[in-house]
């Protein structure tokens, strides 16, 4: 009998629903929220209200595109955390209500686990997935982590950021440059046109596998402040070079720790995940690094790097196979580690 999982993701500002049958992706629908652009960041109350408006049509569209009737669902997987509590409550409550109405079980998913397991999303039976163990570099707006993945339910964080994450460094520096929110994609596009050797920014000296990006951010701010004092048009004239130099520095910081972790663990497979894994420079650097080190690289489709329900559904599928169901008294959580 087929196993059909509906995944629901509502951890931040994207409402998403996806359907997976026997491990194969049938649909993945995402509704974004442009309302936050004028505020330069996500406004939690506005996000939760938008989720309330979006979740019914998004789920209905996902089922329709998959050609699946709601009564065919084996289980409903939902993001329980971490994320914005108001946003998570919308997805959690909807999943519980739909589960009660259909009398099918629910499966709670850790949002970060979803990013790590996004490489197991298959569009065809022949799609290649990672073999355990592998090392995952999880890079997003709120997380920069190195995770040793021994199995879908056996993950060990061996390195994490002690302050800002890589995505925060991109977005905060972009904001100082006057770029729209979110700034990461704009930095990525500008970097393609700039000279990555034009500016030099500080790199952290942190022992072990942990990351730090606050020093880089401060160095970037001081460079702009001192330059603008003598030339008011400095940022406009140097936007592309600033973006390219910033991107290069962040990539170098990420790869330095990744290389140490690869040597220490002896893994032969490296994967990346999270929103920053959509960055063109990061993707190219990881691919080149793995090729040079004779490692197998797994770089997700860009549609699976953002907050999407396909990764929730595949994580839920694995938990369903082990009959790890969620009780109705479970509540969302804002913060947690993998």
Secondary structure as the mmCIF struct_conf table of DSSP 4:
data_model
#
loop_
_struct_conf.conf_type_id
_struct_conf.id
_struct_conf.beg_label_comp_id
_struct_conf.beg_label_asym_id
_struct_conf.beg_label_seq_id
_struct_conf.end_label_comp_id
_struct_conf.end_label_asym_id
_struct_conf.end_label_seq_id
STRN STRN1 UNK A 4 UNK A 9
BEND BEND1 UNK A 11 UNK A 13
STRN STRN2 UNK A 15 UNK A 21
TURN_TY1_P TURN_TY1_P1 UNK A 22 UNK A 23
STRN STRN3 UNK A 24 UNK A 31
HELX_RH_3T_P HELX_RH_3T_P1 UNK A 34 UNK A 39
TURN_TY1_P TURN_TY1_P2 UNK A 40 UNK A 40
BEND BEND2 UNK A 41 UNK A 41
HELX_RH_AL_P HELX_RH_AL_P1 UNK A 44 UNK A 66
TURN_TY1_P TURN_TY1_P3 UNK A 67 UNK A 67
HELX_RH_3T_P HELX_RH_3T_P2 UNK A 70 UNK A 72
BEND BEND3 UNK A 74 UNK A 74
STRN STRN4 UNK A 75 UNK A 81
BEND BEND4 UNK A 82 UNK A 83
HELX_RH_AL_P HELX_RH_AL_P2 UNK A 85 UNK A 102
TURN_TY1_P TURN_TY1_P4 UNK A 103 UNK A 103
STRN STRN5 UNK A 105 UNK A 110
HELX_RH_AL_P HELX_RH_AL_P3 UNK A 111 UNK A 116
HELX_RH_3T_P HELX_RH_3T_P3 UNK A 117 UNK A 120
STRN STRN6 UNK A 122 UNK A 122
BEND BEND5 UNK A 123 UNK A 124
TURN_TY1_P TURN_TY1_P5 UNK A 125 UNK A 126
HELX_LH_PP_P HELX_LH_PP_P1 UNK A 130 UNK A 131
BEND BEND6 UNK A 132 UNK A 133
STRN STRN7 UNK A 134 UNK A 139
BEND BEND7 UNK A 141 UNK A 142
STRN STRN8 UNK A 144 UNK A 151
TURN_TY1_P TURN_TY1_P6 UNK A 152 UNK A 153
STRN STRN9 UNK A 154 UNK A 160
STRN STRN10 UNK A 161 UNK A 161
BEND BEND8 UNK A 162 UNK A 163
HELX_RH_AL_P HELX_RH_AL_P4 UNK A 166 UNK A 176
TURN_TY1_P TURN_TY1_P7 UNK A 177 UNK A 178
HELX_LH_PP_P HELX_LH_PP_P2 UNK A 179 UNK A 180
BEND BEND9 UNK A 181 UNK A 182
HELX_RH_AL_P HELX_RH_AL_P5 UNK A 184 UNK A 191
TURN_TY1_P TURN_TY1_P8 UNK A 192 UNK A 193
BEND BEND10 UNK A 194 UNK A 194
TURN_TY1_P TURN_TY1_P9 UNK A 196 UNK A 197
BEND BEND11 UNK A 198 UNK A 198
BEND BEND12 UNK A 207 UNK A 207
TURN_TY1_P TURN_TY1_P10 UNK A 208 UNK A 209
STRN STRN11 UNK A 211 UNK A 211
HELX_RH_AL_P HELX_RH_AL_P6 UNK A 214 UNK A 230
TURN_TY1_P TURN_TY1_P11 UNK A 232 UNK A 233
HELX_RH_AL_P HELX_RH_AL_P7 UNK A 234 UNK A 265
BEND BEND13 UNK A 268 UNK A 268
STRN STRN12 UNK A 269 UNK A 273
BEND BEND14 UNK A 274 UNK A 274
HELX_RH_3T_P HELX_RH_3T_P4 UNK A 275 UNK A 278
HELX_RH_AL_P HELX_RH_AL_P8 UNK A 280 UNK A 292
TURN_TY1_P TURN_TY1_P12 UNK A 293 UNK A 294
STRN STRN13 UNK A 296 UNK A 299
HELX_RH_3T_P HELX_RH_3T_P5 UNK A 302 UNK A 304
TURN_TY1_P TURN_TY1_P13 UNK A 305 UNK A 305
BEND BEND15 UNK A 306 UNK A 307
HELX_RH_AL_P HELX_RH_AL_P9 UNK A 309 UNK A 321
TURN_TY1_P TURN_TY1_P14 UNK A 322 UNK A 323
STRN STRN14 UNK A 326 UNK A 326
TURN_TY1_P TURN_TY1_P15 UNK A 328 UNK A 329
BEND BEND16 UNK A 334 UNK A 334
#
